[in-house]
Amino acid sequence: MGSKQPSKRNTRKSVLRRFETSVDLKQLDYNVRVRPGRGKAKLTGVIFSSMVYFAGFGLAYFSWNRQLIDDAFLSKMSFIFIIPATVIGIFAYLIAAYMTIDVNWLRVYEGLERGEKFVLAFMSPDFTSRSSDIWEGMVESIIMTVASSVVGIAISIPIALGAARNVAPLPIYLICRSIIAISRALQEIIVAILLVAIFGFGPLAGFLTLSFATIGFLSKLLAEDIESMDRVQAEAIKASGARWTQWINYGVQPQVMPRLIGLSMYRLDINFRESAILGLVGAGGIGATLNTAFDRYEYDTAAAILLIIIVIVMALEYLSGFIRARVQ
């Protein structure tokens, strides 16, 4: 005799039992009953935002085409209808948008208490208990910042020359512009996560991320500055029979050098601040120490790290101003 096959009724009971054990029925009931209301709130928000858009469009249209309507009538209509409708629409949209947000007020209250502790920690920062970790992380961030800035700037200069339409031929121009677009399209955190997955945790991923970001930032701004330079000086050098390298050295370089130095110092500042953020995803730097301090609720140590970052950024700002003044 073979084993008895389960009936369809028993099969349905077993499936239902598995469903009940694997699914939170309260959460399912919450989703079914509450989510439609939120959908209505979102629809209301879309309707009121459309009202705001059309009211603003009408106000701008009549303001730009005053010859189509009398000024007195326009002022009266704006005061009676357009301005009140815009204000009401904005407030209605804000209320409808607020209805779609989950706010745990108990969590907000607990967060206010932690925020107060964090702010008060700036009055007594702790530089000593984790001084070795802070020192190692800060040195790592500085090395990453300087190295990535130097490499990124060195690569950015030829790319910027190729991305300037008045300097490079069309094929090179398109290639360099594509490199700039790719570099600027990817945010530093995304690149850092990808490189951490490839090279592992450590400053190498942070160094490559900051170098990649520097290329897109500096190349674009420097290329735009080259395209807007004074053509008379450059054409005079070219008319004297100078080679292309001499033309770049004597016709282009003197005009863009102050801008290049200013952008380089600004990017150095950005790279240092970004190195603190990249450490949160394991790309080296002081960010890992800062994240550990927050996880352990050591707000006095976190305050000490943030104060050091602020001091270094201010020092870089003053150094940048001094160098730009000397160059100009």
ChimeraX attribute file (.defattr): number of C-alpha atoms within 10 A of each C-alpha:
attribute: neighborCount
match mode: 1-to-1
recipient: residues
	/A:1	3
	/A:2	4
	/A:3	5
	/A:4	6
	/A:5	6
	/A:6	8
	/A:7	8
	/A:8	9
	/A:9	8
	/A:10	10
	/A:11	11
	/A:12	11
	/A:13	11
	/A:14	12
	/A:15	10
	/A:16	12
	/A:17	11
	/A:18	11
	/A:19	12
	/A:20	11
	/A:21	9
	/A:22	9
	/A:23	10
	/A:24	11
	/A:25	12
	/A:26	9
	/A:27	10
	/A:28	11
	/A:29	11
	/A:30	11
	/A:31	11
	/A:32	11
	/A:33	11
	/A:34	11
	/A:35	13
	/A:36	11
	/A:37	13
	/A:38	16
	/A:39	13
	/A:40	14
	/A:41	19
	/A:42	18
	/A:43	14
	/A:44	17
	/A:45	23
	/A:46	15
	/A:47	15
	/A:48	22
	/A:49	20
	/A:50	14
	/A:51	18
	/A:52	23
	/A:53	15
	/A:54	14
	/A:55	21
	/A:56	15
	/A:57	13
	/A:58	14
	/A:59	17
	/A:60	11
	/A:61	12
	/A:62	16
	/A:63	16
	/A:64	10
	/A:65	9
	/A:66	11
	/A:67	9
	/A:68	11
	/A:69	11
	/A:70	11
	/A:71	13
	/A:72	9
	/A:73	10
	/A:74	17
	/A:75	12
	/A:76	12
	/A:77	13
	/A:78	18
	/A:79	12
	/A:80	11
	/A:81	11
	/A:82	20
	/A:83	16
	/A:84	13
	/A:85	17
	/A:86	20
	/A:87	13
	/A:88	14
	/A:89	21
	/A:90	18
	/A:91	14
	/A:92	18
	/A:93	23
	/A:94	14
	/A:95	14
	/A:96	21
	/A:97	17
	/A:98	14
	/A:99	17
	/A:100	16
	/A:101	9
	/A:102	7
	/A:103	10
	/A:104	8
	/A:105	9
	/A:106	9
	/A:107	9
	/A:108	11
	/A:109	11
	/A:110	10
	/A:111	12
	/A:112	12
	/A:113	10
	/A:114	14
	/A:115	13
	/A:116	10
	/A:117	15
	/A:118	18
	/A:119	13
	/A:120	14
	/A:121	18
	/A:122	17
	/A:123	11
	/A:124	13
	/A:125	18
	/A:126	18
	/A:127	18
	/A:128	11
	/A:129	10
	/A:130	13
	/A:131	14
	/A:132	11
	/A:133	15
	/A:134	24
	/A:135	15
	/A:136	13
	/A:137	22
	/A:138	23
	/A:139	14
	/A:140	17
	/A:141	27
	/A:142	18
	/A:143	17
	/A:144	25
	/A:145	25
	/A:146	18
	/A:147	16
	/A:148	26
	/A:149	27
	/A:150	15
	/A:151	17
	/A:152	25
	/A:153	22
	/A:154	14
	/A:155	17
	/A:156	25
	/A:157	17
	/A:158	13
	/A:159	25
	/A:160	28
	/A:161	24
	/A:162	23
	/A:163	30
	/A:164	25
	/A:165	18
	/A:166	16
	/A:167	18
	/A:168	15
	/A:169	12
	/A:170	14
	/A:171	11
	/A:172	17
	/A:173	19
	/A:174	16
	/A:175	14
	/A:176	22
	/A:177	22
	/A:178	14
	/A:179	17
	/A:180	23
	/A:181	14
	/A:182	12
	/A:183	20
	/A:184	17
	/A:185	11
	/A:186	13
	/A:187	11
	/A:188	20
	/A:189	18
	/A:190	13
	/A:191	20
	/A:192	25
	/A:193	19
	/A:194	14
	/A:195	20
	/A:196	21
	/A:197	12
	/A:198	10
	/A:199	12
	/A:200	14
	/A:201	18
	/A:202	16
	/A:203	22
	/A:204	17
	/A:205	26
	/A:206	34
	/A:207	28
	/A:208	20
	/A:209	28
	/A:210	29
	/A:211	26
	/A:212	24
	/A:213	24
	/A:214	28
	/A:215	25
	/A:216	24
	/A:217	20
	/A:218	23
	/A:219	29
	/A:220	23
	/A:221	14
	/A:222	23
	/A:223	24
	/A:224	15
	/A:225	16
	/A:226	22
	/A:227	17
	/A:228	12
	/A:229	15
	/A:230	12
	/A:231	13
	/A:232	10
	/A:233	16
	/A:234	18
	/A:235	12
	/A:236	13
	/A:237	19
	/A:238	17
	/A:239	10
	/A:240	9
	/A:241	10
	/A:242	14
	/A:243	11
	/A:244	12
	/A:245	10
	/A:246	14
	/A:247	20
	/A:248	17
	/A:249	13
	/A:250	15
	/A:251	23
	/A:252	22
	/A:253	15
	/A:254	12
	/A:255	16
	/A:256	16
	/A:257	14
	/A:258	17
	/A:259	17
	/A:260	20
	/A:261	15
	/A:262	17
	/A:263	19
	/A:264	20
	/A:265	19
	/A:266	16
	/A:267	21
	/A:268	26
	/A:269	21
	/A:270	16
	/A:271	27
	/A:272	26
	/A:273	19
	/A:274	20
	/A:275	29
	/A:276	25
	/A:277	22
	/A:278	29
	/A:279	26
	/A:280	19
	/A:281	18
	/A:282	21
	/A:283	29
	/A:284	27
	/A:285	31
	/A:286	29
	/A:287	25
	/A:288	22
	/A:289	24
	/A:290	25
	/A:291	18
	/A:292	14
	/A:293	18
	/A:294	16
	/A:295	10
	/A:296	10
	/A:297	14
	/A:298	18
	/A:299	24
	/A:300	23
	/A:301	27
	/A:302	25
	/A:303	24
	/A:304	23
	/A:305	25
	/A:306	17
	/A:307	15
	/A:308	15
	/A:309	17
	/A:310	13
	/A:311	11
	/A:312	15
	/A:313	17
	/A:314	13
	/A:315	12
	/A:316	17
	/A:317	15
	/A:318	10
	/A:319	13
	/A:320	19
	/A:321	13
	/A:322	11
	/A:323	14
	/A:324	16
	/A:325	11
	/A:326	8
	/A:327	11
	/A:328	8
